Amino acid sequence: MQELPEKRYYSIGEVAKAFDVNTSTIRFWEQNFEILKPKKNAKGNRKFTPKDIENLKRIYHLVKERGFTLDGAKKQLKLEHSNQLSTLDIIQKLEHVKEELLKIKNQL
């Protein structure tokens, strides 16, 4: 996944490009996952918030990287929601710790 610049709202095109998927995939996920609730302007264009992006990261991780079915991903998201800490969150935190440790090692 490409990093998105820090903004309040992202267009569906920006989001699709960042995740390297079609816009139709993003719309499909929106229909199938209750946690995705992008705002829509007067024209009906979707505007994704940073929270939506975090939820999309979780969905992408489960469906594209771990090979979950949509139903399996939904169940996993509900389980993670009840546990409050997702596998993706843990991985990201561990990667951050690894980066910090490598910085310290290089300074020695």
C-alpha positions in Angstrom: 0.0 0.0 0.0 1.2 3.5 -0.9 1.2 6.1 1.9 -1.4 8.8 1.5 -0.6 12.4 2.4 -2.2 13.6 5.6 -5.6 15.1 4.7 -9.0 15.4 6.2 -10.7 13.6 3.2 -9.6 11.4 0.4 -11.4 10.8 -2.9 -12.2 7.3 -4.0 -9.6 7.6 -6.8 -6.8 8.5 -4.3 -7.8 5.6 -2.0 -8.0 3.0 -4.9 -4.6 4.1 -6.2 -3.0 3.9 -2.7 -4.4 0.3 -2.2 -3.7 -0.6 -5.9 -7.2 -1.8 -6.4 -10.1 -0.6 -8.7 -12.6 2.0 -7.4 -15.2 -0.7 -7.9 -13.4 -2.8 -5.3 -13.6 0.1 -2.8 -17.3 0.5 -3.5 -17.9 -3.2 -3.1 -16.1 -3.3 0.2 -18.1 -0.3 1.3 -21.3 -2.2 0.6 -20.1 -5.3 2.4 -18.4 -3.9 5.5 -20.4 -1.9 8.0 -17.3 -0.2 9.3 -16.8 1.7 6.1 -18.9 4.9 6.1 -17.4 7.5 3.8 -19.1 10.8 3.7 -20.8 11.8 0.5 -20.9 15.4 -0.9 -23.9 16.9 -2.7 -22.9 15.2 -6.0 -22.6 11.8 -4.2 -18.8 11.6 -4.4 -17.3 9.6 -1.6 -14.9 11.4 0.8 -12.9 9.0 3.0 -11.7 10.1 6.4 -8.4 8.9 8.0 -10.6 6.5 10.1 -12.0 5.0 6.9 -8.5 4.6 5.6 -7.5 2.7 8.8 -10.6 0.4 8.3 -9.7 -0.1 4.7 -6.1 -1.1 5.7 -7.6 -3.8 8.0 -9.9 -5.0 5.2 -7.1 -5.0 2.7 -4.8 -6.9 5.0 -7.4 -9.6 5.8 -8.7 -10.0 2.2 -5.7 -9.4 0.0 -2.7 -10.3 2.2 -4.1 -13.0 4.4 -6.6 -14.5 1.9 -9.8 -14.3 4.0 -13.2 -14.5 2.4 -15.4 -11.6 2.8 -17.4 -13.5 5.5 -14.2 -14.5 7.2 -12.9 -11.0 7.2 -16.2 -9.7 8.7 -16.0 -12.2 11.5 -12.3 -11.4 12.1 -13.1 -7.6 12.2 -15.9 -8.3 14.8 -13.5 -10.4 16.8 -10.8 -7.7 16.6 -13.3 -5.1 17.6 -14.2 -7.0 20.7 -10.5 -7.5 21.5 -9.7 -3.8 20.8 -6.3 -4.6 19.3 -6.1 -6.0 15.8 -3.3 -8.2 14.4 -2.5 -5.4 11.9 -2.1 -2.9 14.8 0.3 -5.4 16.6 2.3 -5.8 13.4 2.6 -2.1 12.8 3.7 -1.5 16.4 6.3 -4.3 16.2 7.6 -2.8 12.9 7.9 0.6 14.6 9.8 -1.0 17.5 12.1 -2.8 15.0 12.9 0.5 13.2 13.7 2.2 16.5 16.0 -0.6 17.6 17.8 -0.5 14.2 18.3 3.3 14.7 19.8 2.7 18.1 22.0 -0.1 16.8 23.3 2.2 14.0 24.1 4.9 16.5 26.3 2.5 18.6 
